[in-house]
Amino acid sequence: MAENQTAAGRGVRTKVVGAVAGVVGWAGLAVALVLVAHVVLTVGHANPDNGITSFVAGWARPLALGFHDLFAPQDATLGVVVNYGVAALFWLVVRSLVLKLVRRLA
């Protein structure tokens, strides 16, 4: 009987860890997507008064952490591409590391 409870406990743990990994994975991708969307809108010279553009920019800046002004090239558009691109890569690396850690718990 103890063996059945242990197997059932492992099954529940595996499902919970899988669900947590799924949430972490999608959240990391969503953060990177917001940052990349901000880069695309900036490179495309989107209207800053547009609701979508202002929404994405409003979320992108805090998600970029300290990367939003890491490099200061002469061209402001290049600065957005480099800085927010580095921030997106950072979040993808963090996502990968956290997913590895979560999956080791299974």
N, CA, C and O atoms as CSV, one atom per row, in Angstrom:
chain,resi,resn,atom,element,x,y,z
A,1,MET,N,N,0.827,-1.191,0.000
A,1,MET,CA,C,0.000,0.000,0.000
A,1,MET,C,C,0.872,1.256,0.000
A,1,MET,O,O,0.536,2.245,-0.651
A,2,ALA,N,N,1.973,1.220,0.717
A,2,ALA,CA,C,2.876,2.368,0.748
A,2,ALA,C,C,3.482,2.609,-0.622
A,2,ALA,O,O,3.756,3.749,-0.995
A,3,GLU,N,N,3.696,1.508,-1.389
A,3,GLU,CA,C,4.244,1.662,-2.732
A,3,GLU,C,C,3.274,2.403,-3.635
A,3,GLU,O,O,3.691,3.229,-4.447
A,4,ASN,N,N,1.982,2.117,-3.502
A,4,ASN,CA,C,0.974,2.808,-4.315
A,4,ASN,C,C,0.913,4.286,-3.975
A,4,ASN,O,O,0.775,5.124,-4.866
A,5,GLN,N,N,1.016,4.615,-2.688
A,5,GLN,CA,C,0.997,6.016,-2.290
A,5,GLN,C,C,2.233,6.740,-2.797
A,5,GLN,O,O,2.150,7.902,-3.194
A,6,THR,N,N,3.367,6.077,-2.789
A,6,THR,CA,C,4.598,6.684,-3.282
A,6,THR,C,C,4.507,6.922,-4.781
A,6,THR,O,O,4.898,7.983,-5.268
A,7,ALA,N,N,3.996,5.944,-5.513
A,7,ALA,CA,C,3.839,6.096,-6.962
A,7,ALA,C,C,2.833,7.196,-7.276
A,7,ALA,O,O,3.034,7.983,-8.202
A,8,ALA,N,N,1.757,7.249,-6.507
A,8,ALA,CA,C,0.757,8.296,-6.718
A,8,ALA,C,C,1.343,9.665,-6.395
A,8,ALA,O,O,1.070,10.646,-7.087
A,9,GLY,N,N,2.146,9.723,-5.345
A,9,GLY,CA,C,2.791,10.984,-4.978
A,9,GLY,C,C,3.749,11.460,-6.046
A,9,GLY,O,O,3.831,12.657,-6.324
A,10,ARG,N,N,4.482,10.523,-6.652
A,10,ARG,CA,C,5.389,10.885,-7.742
A,10,ARG,C,C,4.615,11.378,-8.953
A,10,ARG,O,O,5.040,12.307,-9.640
A,11,GLY,N,N,3.481,10.750,-9.208
A,11,GLY,CA,C,2.658,11.176,-10.343
A,11,GLY,C,C,2.137,12.592,-10.161
A,11,GLY,O,O,2.136,13.388,-11.099
A,12,VAL,N,N,1.695,12.900,-8.953
A,12,VAL,CA,C,1.207,14.252,-8.664
A,12,VAL,C,C,2.350,15.247,-8.761
A,12,VAL,O,O,2.198,16.330,-9.328
A,13,ARG,N,N,3.489,14.877,-8.209
A,13,ARG,CA,C,4.654,15.773,-8.248
A,13,ARG,C,C,5.075,16.043,-9.690
A,13,ARG,O,O,5.393,17.177,-10.046
A,14,THR,N,N,5.075,15.009,-10.510
A,14,THR,CA,C,5.443,15.170,-11.917
A,14,THR,C,C,4.476,16.103,-12.630
A,14,THR,O,O,4.893,16.936,-13.435
A,15,LYS,N,N,3.184,15.968,-12.338
A,15,LYS,CA,C,2.184,16.841,-12.967
A,15,LYS,C,C,2.351,18.290,-12.517
A,15,LYS,O,O,2.245,19.212,-13.326
A,16,VAL,N,N,2.609,18.488,-11.236
A,16,VAL,CA,C,2.784,19.847,-10.713
A,16,VAL,C,C,4.035,20.487,-11.303
A,16,VAL,O,O,4.008,21.642,-11.725
A,17,VAL,N,N,5.125,19.738,-11.329
A,17,VAL,CA,C,6.366,20.268,-11.898
A,17,VAL,C,C,6.177,20.565,-13.378
A,17,VAL,O,O,6.677,21.575,-13.874
A,18,GLY,N,N,5.464,19.701,-14.086
A,18,GLY,CA,C,5.180,19.943,-15.500
A,18,GLY,C,C,4.362,21.204,-15.706
A,18,GLY,O,O,4.618,21.974,-16.631
A,19,ALA,N,N,3.372,21.416,-14.839
A,19,ALA,CA,C,2.547,22.625,-14.944
A,19,ALA,C,C,3.372,23.876,-14.652
A,19,ALA,O,O,3.249,24.882,-15.351
A,20,VAL,N,N,4.204,23.813,-13.625
A,20,VAL,CA,C,5.061,24.956,-13.290
A,20,VAL,C,C,6.024,25.239,-14.435
A,20,VAL,O,O,6.243,26.396,-14.794
A,21,ALA,N,N,6.598,24.188,-15.007
A,21,ALA,CA,C,7.514,24.368,-16.137
A,21,ALA,C,C,6.791,24.996,-17.321
A,21,ALA,O,O,7.352,25.844,-18.016
A,22,GLY,N,N,5.563,24.589,-17.550
A,22,GLY,CA,C,4.786,25.181,-18.637
A,22,GLY,C,C,4.538,26.665,-18.424
A,22,GLY,O,O,4.681,27.465,-19.349
A,23,VAL,N,N,4.167,27.030,-17.212
A,23,VAL,CA,C,3.917,28.444,-16.899
A,23,VAL,C,C,5.201,29.257,-17.035
A,23,VAL,O,O,5.193,30.341,-17.617
A,24,VAL,N,N,6.296,28.737,-16.502
A,24,VAL,CA,C,7.581,29.444,-16.597
A,24,VAL,C,C,7.996,29.600,-18.054
A,24,VAL,O,O,8.450,30.668,-18.466
A,25,GLY,N,N,7.838,28.543,-18.822
A,25,GLY,CA,C,8.215,28.595,-20.233
A,25,GLY,C,C,7.428,29.631,-21.006
A,25,GLY,O,O,8.004,30.436,-21.739
A,26,TRP,N,N,6.114,29.617,-20.848
A,26,TRP,CA,C,5.279,30.586,-21.566
A,26,TRP,C,C,5.516,32.004,-21.077
A,26,TRP,O,O,5.510,32.939,-21.878
A,27,ALA,N,N,5.725,32.184,-19.773
A,27,ALA,CA,C,5.981,33.529,-19.245
A,27,ALA,C,C,7.288,34.089,-19.799
A,27,ALA,O,O,7.352,35.257,-20.182
A,28,GLY,N,N,8.316,33.268,-19.842
A,28,GLY,CA,C,9.596,33.715,-20.400
A,28,GLY,C,C,9.483,34.090,-21.864
A,28,GLY,O,O,10.061,35.084,-22.305
A,29,LEU,N,N,8.737,33.292,-22.616
A,29,LEU,CA,C,8.532,33.615,-24.031
A,29,LEU,C,C,7.716,34.892,-24.199
A,29,LEU,O,O,7.988,35.692,-25.095
A,30,ALA,N,N,6.721,35.083,-23.342
A,30,ALA,CA,C,5.890,36.288,-23.431
A,30,ALA,C,C,6.720,37.544,-23.171
A,30,ALA,O,O,6.556,38.550,-23.860
A,31,VAL,N,N,7.600,37.489,-22.188
A,31,VAL,CA,C,8.459,38.638,-21.889
A,31,VAL,C,C,9.360,38.946,-23.079
A,31,VAL,O,O,9.482,40.099,-23.492
A,32,ALA,N,N,9.990,37.912,-23.628
A,32,ALA,CA,C,10.861,38.113,-24.794
A,32,ALA,C,C,10.063,38.638,-25.980
A,32,ALA,O,O,10.552,39.483,-26.730
A,33,LEU,N,N,8.847,38.150,-26.157
A,33,LEU,CA,C,8.001,38.603,-27.265
A,33,LEU,C,C,7.653,40.084,-27.136
A,33,LEU,O,O,7.653,40.806,-28.133
A,34,VAL,N,N,7.357,40.543,-25.929
A,34,VAL,CA,C,7.066,41.968,-25.718
A,34,VAL,C,C,8.285,42.810,-26.088
A,34,VAL,O,O,8.150,43.846,-26.739
A,35,LEU,N,N,9.458,42.375,-25.681
A,35,LEU,CA,C,10.680,43.125,-25.989
A,35,LEU,C,C,10.958,43.143,-27.492
A,35,LEU,O,O,11.333,44.179,-28.042
A,36,VAL,N,N,10.777,42.016,-28.148
A,36,VAL,CA,C,10.987,41.956,-29.601
A,36,VAL,C,C,9.931,42.789,-30.323
A,36,VAL,O,O,10.242,43.455,-31.311
A,37,ALA,N,N,8.693,42.759,-29.845
A,37,ALA,CA,C,7.644,43.579,-30.457
A,37,ALA,C,C,7.997,45.058,-30.350
A,37,ALA,O,O,7.765,45.821,-31.288
A,38,HIS,N,N,8.552,45.463,-29.221
A,38,HIS,CA,C,8.971,46.859,-29.058
A,38,HIS,C,C,10.061,47.218,-30.065
A,38,HIS,O,O,10.043,48.305,-30.642
A,39,VAL,N,N,11.000,46.314,-30.274
A,39,VAL,CA,C,12.058,46.546,-31.263
A,39,VAL,C,C,11.454,46.677,-32.657
A,39,VAL,O,O,11.805,47.594,-33.399
A,40,VAL,N,N,10.556,45.776,-33.016
A,40,VAL,CA,C,9.936,45.808,-34.348
A,40,VAL,C,C,9.150,47.099,-34.548
A,40,VAL,O,O,9.238,47.720,-35.607
A,41,LEU,N,N,8.390,47.503,-33.550
A,41,LEU,CA,C,7.609,48.739,-33.665
A,41,LEU,C,C,8.520,49.959,-33.768
A,41,LEU,O,O,8.209,50.908,-34.487
A,42,THR,N,N,9.626,49.939,-33.064
A,42,THR,CA,C,10.568,51.058,-33.125
A,42,THR,C,C,11.261,51.117,-34.478
A,42,THR,O,O,11.358,52.184,-35.083
A,43,VAL,N,N,11.738,49.983,-34.950
A,43,VAL,CA,C,12.419,49.938,-36.249
A,43,VAL,C,C,11.457,50.320,-37.369
A,43,VAL,O,O,11.851,50.965,-38.341
A,44,GLY,N,N,10.202,49.922,-37.230
A,44,GLY,CA,C,9.192,50.253,-38.234
A,44,GLY,C,C,8.637,51.656,-38.100
A,44,GLY,O,O,7.736,52.034,-38.849
A,45,HIS,N,N,9.148,52.432,-37.171
A,45,HIS,CA,C,8.704,53.811,-36.932
A,45,HIS,C,C,7.200,53.878,-36.685
A,45,HIS,O,O,6.499,54.700,-37.274
A,46,ALA,N,N,6.714,53.003,-35.806
A,46,ALA,CA,C,5.298,52.996,-35.454
A,46,ALA,C,C,4.933,54.298,-34.744
A,46,ALA,O,O,5.758,54.899,-34.055
A,47,ASN,N,N,3.702,54.715,-34.920
A,47,ASN,CA,C,3.195,55.936,-34.306
A,47,ASN,C,C,3.220,55.775,-32.780
A,47,ASN,O,O,2.522,54.908,-32.254
A,48,PRO,N,N,4.001,56.582,-32.058
A,48,PRO,CA,C,4.085,56.436,-30.601
A,48,PRO,C,C,2.782,56.768,-29.882
A,48,PRO,O,O,2.613,56.401,-28.719
A,49,ASP,N,N,1.858,57.458,-30.552
A,49,ASP,CA,C,0.575,57.781,-29.938
A,49,ASP,C,C,-0.451,56.665,-30.109
A,49,ASP,O,O,-1.530,56.721,-29.520
A,50,ASN,N,N,-0.123,55.657,-30.909
A,50,ASN,CA,C,-1.013,54.525,-31.120
A,50,ASN,C,C,-1.114,53.721,-29.833
A,50,ASN,O,O,-0.129,53.573,-29.110
A,51,GLY,N,N,-2.293,53.207,-29.548
A,51,GLY,CA,C,-2.517,52.457,-28.316
A,51,GLY,C,C,-1.661,51.212,-28.190
A,51,GLY,O,O,-1.135,50.920,-27.116
A,52,ILE,N,N,-1.521,50.479,-29.283
A,52,ILE,CA,C,-0.718,49.257,-29.249
A,52,ILE,C,C,0.746,49.593,-28.998
A,52,ILE,O,O,1.411,48.964,-28.176
A,53,THR,N,N,1.232,50.593,-29.717
A,53,THR,CA,C,2.637,50.982,-29.568
A,53,THR,C,C,2.925,51.451,-28.149
A,53,THR,O,O,3.933,51.064,-27.558
A,54,SER,N,N,2.050,52.278,-27.602
A,54,SER,CA,C,2.283,52.779,-26.242
A,54,SER,C,C,2.134,51.664,-25.208
A,54,SER,O,O,2.841,51.654,-24.200
A,55,PHE,N,N,1.217,50.725,-25.453
A,55,PHE,CA,C,1.052,49.587,-24.545
A,55,PHE,C,C,2.320,48.736,-24.512
A,55,PHE,O,O,2.826,48.398,-23.442
A,56,VAL,N,N,2.826,48.396,-25.701
A,56,VAL,CA,C,4.034,47.564,-25.788
A,56,VAL,C,C,5.225,48.298,-25.180
A,56,VAL,O,O,6.001,47.705,-24.431
A,57,ALA,N,N,5.375,49.582,-25.495
A,57,ALA,CA,C,6.493,50.355,-24.945
A,57,ALA,C,C,6.387,50.456,-23.424
A,57,ALA,O,O,7.396,50.401,-22.720
A,58,GLY,N,N,5.163,50.604,-22.925
A,58,GLY,CA,C,4.957,50.690,-21.481
A,58,GLY,C,C,5.358,49.420,-20.747
A,58,GLY,O,O,5.852,49.482,-19.621
A,59,TRP,N,N,5.151,48.282,-21.369
A,59,TRP,CA,C,5.549,47.016,-20.766
A,59,TRP,C,C,7.016,46.699,-21.018
A,59,TRP,O,O,7.673,46.084,-20.179
A,60,ALA,N,N,7.532,47.117,-22.170
A,60,ALA,CA,C,8.900,46.750,-22.545
A,60,ALA,C,C,9.939,47.386,-21.628
A,60,ALA,O,O,10.909,46.733,-21.245
A,61,ARG,N,N,9.748,48.634,-21.281
A,61,ARG,CA,C,10.782,49.322,-20.491
A,61,ARG,C,C,11.029,48.644,-19.144
A,61,ARG,O,O,12.188,48.374,-18.826
A,62,PRO,N,N,10.004,48.353,-18.331
A,62,PRO,CA,C,10.312,47.682,-17.062
A,62,PRO,C,C,10.829,46.252,-17.249
A,62,PRO,O,O,11.617,45.770,-16.436
A,63,LEU,N,N,10.390,45.571,-18.314
A,63,LEU,CA,C,10.861,44.212,-18.558
A,63,LEU,C,C,12.308,44.179,-19.037
A,63,LEU,O,O,12.980,43.154,-18.928
A,64,ALA,N,N,12.784,45.301,-19.568
A,64,ALA,CA,C,14.174,45.374,-20.031
A,64,ALA,C,C,15.154,45.507,-18.870
A,64,ALA,O,O,16.367,45.440,-19.068
A,65,LEU,N,N,14.632,45.694,-17.666
A,65,LEU,CA,C,15.460,45.859,-16.466
A,65,LEU,C,C,16.483,46.961,-16.693
A,65,LEU,O,O,16.105,48.061,-17.095
A,66,GLY,N,N,17.730,46.714,-16.457
A,66,GLY,CA,C,18.761,47.734,-16.643
A,66,GLY,C,C,19.334,47.771,-18.043
A,66,GLY,O,O,20.257,48.538,-18.318
A,67,PHE,N,N,18.799,46.951,-18.930
A,67,PHE,CA,C,19.347,46.865,-20.277
A,67,PHE,C,C,18.879,47.989,-21.199
A,67,PHE,O,O,19.483,48.207,-22.249
A,68,HIS,N,N,17.819,48.707,-20.833
A,68,HIS,CA,C,17.236,49.700,-21.742
A,68,HIS,C,C,18.206,50.819,-22.111
A,68,HIS,O,O,18.041,51.463,-23.147
A,69,ASP,N,N,19.206,51.054,-21.283
A,69,ASP,CA,C,20.191,52.094,-21.609
A,69,ASP,C,C,21.626,51.576,-21.455
A,69,ASP,O,O,22.540,52.339,-21.143
A,70,LEU,N,N,21.806,50.291,-21.675
A,70,LEU,CA,C,23.124,49.675,-21.523
A,70,LEU,C,C,24.123,50.233,-22.528
A,70,LEU,O,O,25.245,50.584,-22.163
A,71,PHE,N,N,23.722,50.314,-23.776
A,71,PHE,CA,C,24.558,50.884,-24.831
A,71,PHE,C,C,23.923,52.183,-25.298
A,71,PHE,O,O,22.698,52.305,-25.312
A,72,ALA,N,N,24.741,53.152,-25.679
A,72,ALA,CA,C,24.231,54.455,-26.105
A,72,ALA,C,C,24.823,54.847,-27.460
A,72,ALA,O,O,25.640,55.765,-27.534
A,73,PRO,N,N,24.418,54.157,-28.531
A,73,PRO,CA,C,24.933,54.537,-29.849
A,73,PRO,C,C,24.336,55.866,-30.307
A,73,PRO,O,O,23.343,56.332,-29.748
A,74,GLN,N,N,24.938,56.464,-31.316
A,74,GLN,CA,C,24.442,57.740,-31.851
A,74,GLN,C,C,23.001,57.614,-32.348
A,74,GLN,O,O,22.178,58.499,-32.115
A,75,ASP,N,N,22.707,56.519,-33.028
A,75,ASP,CA,C,21.376,56.295,-33.590
A,75,ASP,C,C,20.462,55.708,-32.507
A,75,ASP,O,O,20.741,54.636,-31.969
A,76,ALA,N,N,19.374,56.410,-32.193
A,76,ALA,CA,C,18.456,55.962,-31.140
A,76,ALA,C,C,17.791,54.638,-31.496
A,76,ALA,O,O,17.573,53.799,-30.622
A,77,THR,N,N,17.467,54.443,-32.775
A,77,THR,CA,C,16.841,53.190,-33.198
A,77,THR,C,C,17.791,52.020,-32.981
A,77,THR,O,O,17.378,50.956,-32.519
A,78,LEU,N,N,19.046,52.214,-33.309
A,78,LEU,CA,C,20.043,51.170,-33.078
A,78,LEU,C,C,20.158,50.869,-31.584
A,78,LEU,O,O,20.336,49.717,-31.189
A,79,GLY,N,N,20.056,51.896,-30.770
A,79,GLY,CA,C,20.095,51.698,-29.322
A,79,GLY,C,C,18.963,50.817,-28.836
A,79,GLY,O,O,19.167,49.951,-27.986
A,80,VAL,N,N,17.760,51.034,-29.376
A,80,VAL,CA,C,16.615,50.203,-28.994
A,80,VAL,C,C,16.836,48.765,-29.450
A,80,VAL,O,O,16.583,47.823,-28.699
A,81,VAL,N,N,17.309,48.598,-30.684
A,81,VAL,CA,C,17.543,47.247,-31.214
A,81,VAL,C,C,18.540,46.495,-30.338
A,81,VAL,O,O,18.289,45.358,-29.939
A,82,VAL,N,N,19.658,47.125,-30.046
A,82,VAL,CA,C,20.710,46.450,-29.278
A,82,VAL,C,C,20.275,46.230,-27.834
A,82,VAL,O,O,20.357,45.109,-27.331
A,83,ASN,N,N,19.819,47.270,-27.167
A,83,ASN,CA,C,19.506,47.166,-25.745
A,83,ASN,C,C,18.331,46.240,-25.465
A,83,ASN,O,O,18.414,45.379,-24.588
A,84,TYR,N,N,17.247,46.407,-26.196
A,84,TYR,CA,C,16.081,45.560,-25.967
A,84,TYR,C,C,16.306,44.156,-26.523
A,84,TYR,O,O,15.722,43.193,-26.026
A,85,GLY,N,N,17.145,44.034,-27.547
A,85,GLY,CA,C,17.521,42.711,-28.041
A,85,GLY,C,C,18.323,41.940,-27.009
A,85,GLY,O,O,18.093,40.749,-26.799
A,86,VAL,N,N,19.263,42.614,-26.368
A,86,VAL,CA,C,20.047,41.982,-25.300
A,86,VAL,C,C,19.128,41.593,-24.142
A,86,VAL,O,O,19.291,40.526,-23.550
A,87,ALA,N,N,18.168,42.453,-23.822
A,87,ALA,CA,C,17.224,42.136,-22.746
A,87,ALA,C,C,16.397,40.900,-23.095
A,87,ALA,O,O,16.165,40.050,-22.235
A,88,ALA,N,N,15.952,40.794,-24.343
A,88,ALA,CA,C,15.184,39.618,-24.766
A,88,ALA,C,C,16.034,38.352,-24.655
A,88,ALA,O,O,15.556,37.320,-24.186
A,89,LEU,N,N,17.283,38.431,-25.084
A,89,LEU,CA,C,18.181,37.276,-24.955
A,89,LEU,C,C,18.400,36.910,-23.489
A,89,LEU,O,O,18.437,35.732,-23.134
A,90,PHE,N,N,18.543,37.922,-22.647
A,90,PHE,CA,C,18.703,37.688,-21.211
A,90,PHE,C,C,17.521,36.893,-20.669
A,90,PHE,O,O,17.706,35.911,-19.950
A,91,TRP,N,N,16.298,37.320,-21.016
A,91,TRP,CA,C,15.114,36.631,-20.512
A,91,TRP,C,C,15.002,35.209,-21.049
A,91,TRP,O,O,14.525,34.318,-20.346
A,92,LEU,N,N,15.437,34.987,-22.289
A,92,LEU,CA,C,15.412,33.625,-22.828
A,92,LEU,C,C,16.418,32.725,-22.104
A,92,LEU,O,O,16.144,31.547,-21.878
A,93,VAL,N,N,17.570,33.271,-21.744
A,93,VAL,CA,C,18.561,32.501,-20.982
A,93,VAL,C,C,18.032,32.211,-19.581
A,93,VAL,O,O,18.157,31.089,-19.089
A,94,VAL,N,N,17.442,33.218,-18.935
A,94,VAL,CA,C,16.863,33.018,-17.599
A,94,VAL,C,C,15.770,31.955,-17.665
A,94,VAL,O,O,15.698,31.078,-16.804
A,95,ARG,N,N,14.928,32.037,-18.679
A,95,ARG,CA,C,13.854,31.055,-18.876
A,95,ARG,C,C,14.437,29.653,-18.970
A,95,ARG,O,O,13.945,28.724,-18.329
A,96,SER,N,N,15.480,29.504,-19.764
A,96,SER,CA,C,16.104,28.199,-19.953
A,96,SER,C,C,16.680,27.658,-18.645
A,96,SER,O,O,16.498,26.485,-18.318
A,97,LEU,N,N,17.366,28.507,-17.909
A,97,LEU,CA,C,17.965,28.076,-16.643
A,97,LEU,C,C,16.903,27.699,-15.613
A,97,LEU,O,O,17.042,26.700,-14.907
A,98,VAL,N,N,15.843,28.500,-15.528
A,98,VAL,CA,C,14.776,28.205,-14.569
A,98,VAL,C,C,14.054,26.920,-14.959
A,98,VAL,O,O,13.700,26.123,-14.090
A,99,LEU,N,N,13.832,26.712,-16.255
A,99,LEU,CA,C,13.192,25.471,-16.695
A,99,LEU,C,C,14.039,24.251,-16.341
A,99,LEU,O,O,13.500,23.230,-15.916
A,100,LYS,N,N,15.347,24.344,-16.509
A,100,LYS,CA,C,16.225,23.230,-16.137
A,100,LYS,C,C,16.135,22.949,-14.645
A,100,LYS,O,O,16.087,21.794,-14.222
A,101,LEU,N,N,16.113,24.012,-13.856
A,101,LEU,CA,C,16.019,23.854,-12.410
A,101,LEU,C,C,14.687,23.225,-12.007
A,101,LEU,O,O,14.653,22.320,-11.173
A,102,VAL,N,N,13.605,23.695,-12.591
A,102,VAL,CA,C,12.278,23.168,-12.265
A,102,VAL,C,C,12.178,21.702,-12.669
A,102,VAL,O,O,11.636,20.889,-11.920
A,103,ARG,N,N,12.688,21.362,-13.830
A,103,ARG,CA,C,12.597,19.970,-14.298
A,103,ARG,C,C,13.455,19.022,-13.469
A,103,ARG,O,O,13.155,17.831,-13.384
A,104,ARG,N,N,14.505,19.529,-12.865
A,104,ARG,CA,C,15.318,18.675,-11.986
A,104,ARG,C,C,14.559,18.292,-10.733
A,104,ARG,O,O,14.881,17.289,-10.096
A,105,LEU,N,N,13.563,19.071,-10.371
A,105,LEU,CA,C,12.758,18.769,-9.189
A,105,LEU,C,C,11.826,17.588,-9.427
A,105,LEU,O,O,11.326,16.984,-8.478
A,106,ALA,N,N,11.594,17.260,-10.690
A,106,ALA,CA,C,10.656,16.174,-11.016
A,106,ALA,C,C,11.225,14.816,-10.684
A,106,ALA,O,O,10.564,13.800,-10.898
